């Protein structure tokens, strides 16, 4: 049995205007995760991701690096209740 979890991840730094959301969607899809990614008004990026714990851990580790042009200063995460997403999408 796999360990299914859901994480809310907030990524801070230079993460808007650097294709961070697009790269997050691509990484999450490769990892088999579902959820959303969106820019917040404070300049950070919010990721809600659901899937196997190992895949979530891989996404979380990737967030410290981010997209090629991003400069990540901090990553915060918490476990949340699953929403039941069917895919991984970018919220505008």
N, C-alpha and C positions, 0 to 999 in steps of 0.2 A: 504494500500500500504506500502510495506517495504522500508526502506531507504538503498539503495545499494550504497556502497562506496568502495574506494580502498586506501590502506595505504602502504607506504614504511616505514619499521621499521628497524632501525640499532641497534643491540644489542652489547654492548661492555663489556669487562671483560674476564674471563676465560670461553670462549664459544666455543672453537674449541677443538676437541679431547675428548669431554665429551658427545657425542651423542645429542648435542643440535638440530641439523637439524632433526634427526629422531623424537625426542620428539615434535618438532615444527610441523612437518608434521602430526603426530598423533593428536595433539591438534587441529590443523586447520581443519582436516578432521572431527573430532567429532563436531566441531562448524559449519560445513557446509561451510567452506571457500575454495576458490580456489586461486592458486598462486604458488609462488616458494620460496625456502629458499636456501641460498648458503653461503659458507665461503668466506670472502674477504681476500686479501693479507695482510691487516693491522691487522689481528687477530680477526676482528669482524665478525658478521653474519648479512646478509642482507635478509630481508623478504619482499616480495611483496605479499600482500594479498587482496582479493576482496570478498565482501559479505555484509551481513546485518551489519549495524552500531553497533548493540548490540554485535554481534559475534566478530567483529573487536576489539571492546573495551575489550571484554573478553580475546582475544589473546594478546592484548597490555598489559593488567594487568598481564597475565601469563608470559610474557617475562621478567618481573622484577624478577621472581623466576627462570624460565628456567628449564632445565633438572636437575635431582638430583645431578649430579657432577659439574654443572656449578656454577660460581661465577660472577653474573652480576654486573657490576659497573655503567652502564648507559644505558638508552634506549631512542633513539630519533625517532620521527616519523613525517611524513607529509602526507597529503592527496594528492593523485596523480590521474591521469586519468586512468580509467579502461582499461585494455588490453583485457579482455575477455577470461581468462584462463578457461579450462574445468575441471581441477583437481588441486590438490596440490602436487607438486613434489619437489624433492631435486635435485638441480643442483650440479654437481660434480666439 
